[in-house]
Amino acid sequence: MTVMRKNPFLAAIRSGQPQIGLWITLCSGLAAEIVAGADFDWVLLDTEHSPSEIGTVLSQLQAFSGRRTVPIVRPDWNDAVKVKRLMDIGPPGLLFPMVQSPAEAEAAVRATRYPPHGIRGFSSTTRANDFGRIPDYLAHVEEETAVLVQVETRAAILQVDAIGRTDGVDGVFFGPADIAADLGRLGQPMHADVWDTVLPAARRLIAASVPVGTLVSDVDFARRLIAEEGFSFVACGVDTGILARGADALARKMRE
């Protein structure tokens, strides 16, 4: 018989310890296992912008089992049925995309909670509770599951303070690529207009003790967000981008 594991990612962002992460979009348990040895604090297993399905995510979660790195899963939508299936395979946290309002943030939280606090369906023997071997799972799963919500438009940023205060929300993630598109800067997530929009909102949340995160591929800027701006969880790259750039550089070097 086992006990419910503590979530080190949640403990860290709640106590102000910055968490360095990586985006994972390769649909492979083996690729996830390779990354698991890199010792990131957290990774994002993406199903919104990758062909991953439940079975793929399961193999990726298994690859991180026993590792220090905490895998967070992004559903492809804020959908209670999909969330129910993901929760049953035991992710330590979920990042909900395109949350536009406090009501949508509340719906995300409720999808991760059993009644009476939510609408998650119950099954007694799932991977999440070690197939019935974790007797205190029901008592602790809510406090040990990270619920992160992603704001990706100007409309969402206008409501971000209320979104961040939603009961059960553990952190707010700014999506610079979609914010850039909404600002008319498609494909320019590092444009000054994007960060002139994001940073004031992020600073308000941080001042209110709401953990804030994002994804940027510029490592120096990622470090600045943590060291100078107070961001709590920042992903500094994407696995497919790392593979593409590495392959390109190797081929180019050989052809010189």
C-alpha positions as CSV (number, residue, x, y, z in Angstrom):
1,M,0.0,0.0,0.0
2,T,1.3,3.4,-1.0
3,V,0.5,7.0,-0.1
4,M,-0.2,10.1,-2.3
5,R,3.0,11.6,-3.5
6,K,3.7,15.3,-2.9
7,N,3.9,17.5,-5.9
8,P,7.4,19.2,-5.9
9,F,6.4,21.5,-8.7
10,L,3.5,22.9,-6.8
11,A,5.5,23.1,-3.6
12,A,8.2,25.1,-5.4
13,I,5.9,27.7,-7.1
14,R,3.9,28.2,-3.9
15,S,7.1,28.9,-2.0
16,G,8.7,31.1,-4.7
17,Q,11.3,28.7,-6.0
18,P,11.6,29.3,-9.8
19,Q,11.1,26.2,-12.0
20,I,12.9,25.8,-15.4
21,G,11.0,23.8,-18.0
22,L,10.9,22.4,-21.5
23,W,8.1,21.9,-24.0
24,I,7.6,18.4,-25.3
25,T,5.7,17.9,-28.6
26,L,7.4,14.7,-29.9
27,C,4.9,12.0,-29.7
28,S,7.2,9.4,-28.2
29,G,7.8,7.8,-24.8
30,L,11.4,7.2,-25.8
31,A,12.0,10.8,-26.7
32,A,10.4,11.8,-23.3
33,E,12.7,9.3,-21.6
34,I,15.7,11.0,-23.2
35,V,14.6,14.4,-22.0
36,A,13.9,13.0,-18.5
37,G,17.6,12.6,-18.0
38,A,18.2,16.3,-18.6
39,D,17.1,17.3,-15.1
40,F,14.6,20.1,-15.9
41,D,12.4,21.1,-13.0
42,W,9.3,20.5,-15.2
43,V,8.2,19.7,-18.7
44,L,5.0,20.3,-20.6
45,L,3.6,17.3,-22.4
46,D,1.5,19.0,-25.2
47,T,-1.6,17.6,-26.8
48,E,-2.9,20.9,-28.2
49,H,-0.2,21.5,-30.9
50,S,1.1,17.9,-31.3
51,P,-0.5,14.7,-32.6
52,S,-0.3,13.1,-29.1
53,E,-3.3,11.2,-27.7
54,I,-4.0,9.6,-24.4
55,G,-1.9,6.5,-25.0
56,T,1.1,8.7,-26.0
57,V,0.7,10.8,-22.9
58,L,0.6,7.7,-20.8
59,S,3.9,6.5,-22.2
60,Q,5.4,9.9,-21.7
61,L,4.3,10.0,-18.0
62,Q,5.8,6.6,-17.5
63,A,9.1,7.9,-18.9
64,F,9.2,10.5,-16.1
65,S,8.1,8.1,-13.4
66,G,10.8,8.1,-10.7
67,R,12.5,11.2,-12.1
68,R,12.9,14.6,-10.4
69,T,11.3,16.4,-13.4
70,V,7.6,17.0,-13.0
71,P,5.5,16.4,-16.2
72,I,2.6,18.8,-16.7
73,V,0.0,17.9,-19.4
74,R,-1.7,20.4,-21.7
75,P,-5.1,19.2,-22.9
76,D,-6.1,20.3,-26.4
77,W,-9.1,22.1,-24.9
78,N,-10.8,23.0,-21.7
79,D,-13.1,19.9,-22.0
80,A,-14.2,18.0,-18.9
81,V,-14.4,14.7,-20.6
82,K,-10.9,14.9,-21.9
83,V,-9.7,16.2,-18.5
84,K,-11.3,13.2,-16.8
85,R,-9.4,10.8,-19.0
86,L,-6.1,12.6,-18.5
87,M,-6.6,12.8,-14.7
88,D,-7.1,9.0,-14.6
89,I,-3.6,8.4,-15.9
90,G,-2.1,10.5,-13.2
91,P,-0.5,13.7,-14.3
92,P,0.8,15.9,-11.5
93,G,-0.8,18.9,-13.2
94,L,-2.6,20.3,-16.2
95,L,-2.2,23.5,-18.2
96,F,-5.5,24.6,-19.7
97,P,-5.2,26.5,-23.0
98,M,-7.1,29.6,-24.1
99,V,-8.8,30.5,-20.8
100,Q,-10.7,33.7,-21.5
101,S,-12.5,34.5,-18.3
102,P,-12.9,33.6,-14.6
103,A,-15.8,31.4,-15.5
104,E,-13.6,29.4,-17.9
105,A,-10.9,29.2,-15.2
106,E,-13.5,27.9,-12.7
107,A,-14.7,25.3,-15.3
108,A,-11.1,24.1,-15.6
109,V,-10.8,23.7,-11.8
110,R,-14.1,21.9,-11.6
111,A,-13.0,19.4,-14.3
112,T,-10.2,18.3,-12.0
113,R,-12.3,17.9,-8.9
114,Y,-14.6,15.2,-7.7
115,P,-18.1,16.1,-6.5
116,P,-19.1,18.1,-4.5
117,H,-16.3,20.5,-5.5
118,G,-16.4,19.6,-9.2
119,I,-17.6,17.2,-11.9
120,R,-14.8,14.7,-12.4
121,G,-16.1,11.2,-12.8
122,F,-15.0,8.5,-10.4
123,S,-13.2,5.3,-11.1
124,S,-11.7,3.2,-8.2
125,T,-8.7,1.6,-10.0
126,T,-6.8,3.9,-12.2
127,R,-3.1,4.7,-12.8
128,A,-3.7,7.9,-10.9
129,N,-4.4,6.0,-7.6
130,D,-1.9,3.2,-8.4
131,F,-4.9,1.0,-9.3
132,G,-6.5,1.3,-5.9
133,R,-3.4,1.0,-3.8
134,I,-3.3,4.7,-2.6
135,P,-5.8,4.9,0.2
136,D,-5.5,8.6,0.7
137,Y,-5.7,9.6,-3.0
138,L,-9.2,11.0,-2.7
139,A,-8.2,13.1,0.3
140,H,-5.2,14.7,-1.3
141,V,-5.4,14.6,-5.1
142,E,-6.9,18.2,-5.2
143,E,-4.1,19.7,-3.2
144,E,-1.4,17.9,-5.1
145,T,-2.7,18.5,-8.7
146,A,-1.4,21.7,-10.3
147,V,-4.2,23.6,-12.2
148,L,-2.6,26.2,-14.5
149,V,-4.5,28.4,-16.9
150,Q,-3.2,29.9,-20.1
151,V,-4.1,33.5,-21.2
152,E,-3.5,34.0,-24.9
153,T,-5.5,37.1,-26.0
154,R,-5.9,40.8,-25.1
155,A,-9.4,40.0,-23.9
156,A,-8.1,37.4,-21.4
157,I,-5.4,39.8,-20.2
158,L,-8.1,42.4,-19.4
159,Q,-9.5,39.8,-17.0
160,V,-6.3,38.2,-15.9
161,D,-6.4,39.5,-12.3
162,A,-9.8,37.9,-11.7
163,I,-8.7,34.7,-13.5
164,G,-5.6,34.5,-11.3
165,R,-7.8,34.9,-8.2
166,T,-10.1,32.0,-9.2
167,D,-10.3,29.5,-6.4
168,G,-8.2,26.4,-7.3
169,V,-6.1,28.1,-9.9
170,D,-2.4,27.5,-9.0
171,G,-0.8,29.7,-11.7
172,V,-1.3,31.8,-14.8
173,F,0.6,31.1,-18.0
174,F,1.0,33.7,-20.7
175,G,1.1,32.4,-24.2
176,P,3.2,34.9,-26.2
177,A,2.7,33.3,-29.6
178,D,-1.0,33.7,-29.5
179,I,-0.9,37.0,-27.8
180,A,1.4,38.2,-30.6
181,A,-1.2,37.0,-33.2
182,D,-4.0,38.8,-31.4
183,L,-1.9,42.0,-31.5
184,G,-1.3,41.7,-35.2
185,R,2.2,40.4,-34.7
186,L,1.7,36.8,-36.0
187,G,4.9,34.8,-35.7
188,Q,6.6,37.5,-33.5
189,P,6.3,36.3,-29.9
190,M,9.4,38.3,-28.9
191,H,8.1,41.6,-30.3
192,A,8.2,44.5,-27.8
193,D,4.4,45.0,-28.2
194,V,3.8,41.5,-26.9
195,W,5.9,42.0,-23.7
196,D,4.7,45.5,-23.2
197,T,1.2,43.8,-23.0
198,V,2.3,40.8,-20.9
199,L,4.7,42.2,-18.3
200,P,2.3,44.8,-16.6
201,A,-0.3,42.0,-16.2
202,A,2.3,39.5,-15.0
203,R,3.7,42.0,-12.5
204,R,0.2,42.6,-11.0
205,L,-0.3,38.9,-10.6
206,I,3.1,38.4,-9.0
207,A,2.4,41.3,-6.6
208,A,-0.8,39.4,-5.6
209,S,1.3,36.2,-5.0
210,V,-0.1,34.4,-8.1
211,P,2.6,32.2,-9.7
212,V,3.2,33.2,-13.3
213,G,4.8,31.3,-16.2
214,T,5.5,31.3,-19.9
215,L,7.4,29.7,-22.8
216,V,10.2,31.6,-24.6
217,S,13.0,30.1,-26.7
218,D,15.4,33.0,-26.0
219,V,17.3,31.6,-23.1
220,D,18.7,35.0,-22.0
221,F,15.2,36.4,-22.0
222,A,13.9,33.3,-20.1
223,R,16.6,33.9,-17.5
224,R,15.6,37.5,-17.2
225,L,12.0,36.7,-16.6
226,I,13.0,34.5,-13.7
227,A,15.8,36.6,-12.2
228,E,14.4,40.1,-12.8
229,E,10.7,39.8,-13.3
230,G,9.8,37.2,-10.8
231,F,8.2,34.6,-13.1
232,S,7.8,31.2,-11.3
233,F,7.8,28.7,-14.1
234,V,9.4,29.3,-17.5
235,A,10.0,26.9,-20.3
236,C,13.1,27.8,-22.4
237,G,12.7,25.6,-25.4
238,V,10.8,23.0,-27.5
239,D,12.0,19.5,-28.1
240,T,11.2,19.7,-31.9
241,G,13.1,23.0,-32.2
242,I,16.1,21.6,-30.4
243,L,16.2,18.6,-32.8
244,A,15.6,20.7,-35.9
245,R,18.3,23.2,-35.0
246,G,20.8,20.6,-33.9
247,A,20.3,18.6,-37.2
248,D,20.6,21.7,-39.3
249,A,23.8,22.8,-37.5
250,L,25.4,19.4,-37.9
251,A,24.5,19.1,-41.6
252,R,25.7,22.7,-42.3
253,K,29.0,22.1,-40.5
254,M,29.7,18.9,-42.5
255,R,29.0,20.7,-45.8
256,E,31.2,23.7,-45.1
